């Protein structure tokens, strides 16, 4: 099946500028609707109502910075958990060294060789913590660790921390996907606003070709006012 095309903005203004201009142009359109309808029947009711609804629908969708803020909160929470998980694992290695001095084999058994690659990785660290927990709860190793002062709840925290990191990672990934969906919905909504407004502004060039004041009401650019040329038609 063909991959769907990525939706892009049909305008070069900021989202806020599009909505502001659309409100202004809609108000001007409503005040001057008869000459539009006289030349272009599609501007009869309910065009103005549909345009207004498009404006309102686009405005109801939260701006991208709100989604970014939500995503940032979840990312920060994940970083905190990963840091705590790394500290917890380092504490385990300390007790392993105390229980088995100069025993590189035991450190390897508890996953020390994987630590550098996993310490800041939300996918690898939970695996390392679970592997460490599996070793630490074996009767012979657990007894040796407890004898050196490690607490049972610290051993249990290895697996619970792994679960917390995994759960928070899922939340973060969902926040990323939600932002993409929200952004997509916003672009679709704003493209509809732009289409409604741009059509009116294009047709206004013909409707008001001999009326500079009204002609300038429907200019989409930020440039200077333009005096319409006789006979100018929409392009």
C-alpha positions, 0 to 999 in steps of 0.5 A: 500500500502507498504510504500516506503523504505528510501533511504540510502547511499551505501558508507561510504565516505563523499559526497565530497570524493566520487565525488573526488575519482570518478573524479580520477578513471574516469580519470584513467579508460579512460586512461586504457579503452582497457584492461577493455573492453577486459575483460568486454564488459559493459565498452565499450562506452558509459560507461565512458560518463555516468559515467562522466554525473553521476558525473556532475549531483551529483555535480549540487545538492547543498550540505546539508549545503546549504539547512540547511542555507536556512531553518535556515533563514526561522526559524529565520524569524519565531522566530522574528515574534513569538516574535513580536506577543507575544509582541503585545499580551502583550500590548493588555493585558496591555490595558485590565487591564487598561480598566478593573482593577481587572477584571480577567473575562475580561482577560480570555475573551481575552485569558490570560490563553492560553498565556503561552502555546502559546507565543513561539508556531507558531501554537497556537499564531496565534489562540490566536491573532485572538481570541484576535482580535475578542474580541478587535473589539467588539464595547464595548471593542474596545471603552474601549481600545481606551479610554485608549490609545490603537491605532486602528492600534495596534488592527488591527495588532493582526490579521495581525500578526497572518496571517504573522506568519501562512504564515512564518510557511508555508514557514519554513515547506516548507524549511524543506520538500525541504531539505529532497527532496534535500537530497534524490535526492543527495543520489540517484545521489551519489549512482549512482556515487558510483555504476559506480565507485565501479564496475570499481574498483571491476573489476580492481582487475581482469584486473590488477591482475598482475600489481601492479601500475595499480591495486593500481590506482583503490583501493577504500580504504584509506589504503596502496597500495596493491600488487595484488596476482596472480589469484585474482578475483573480490569479 
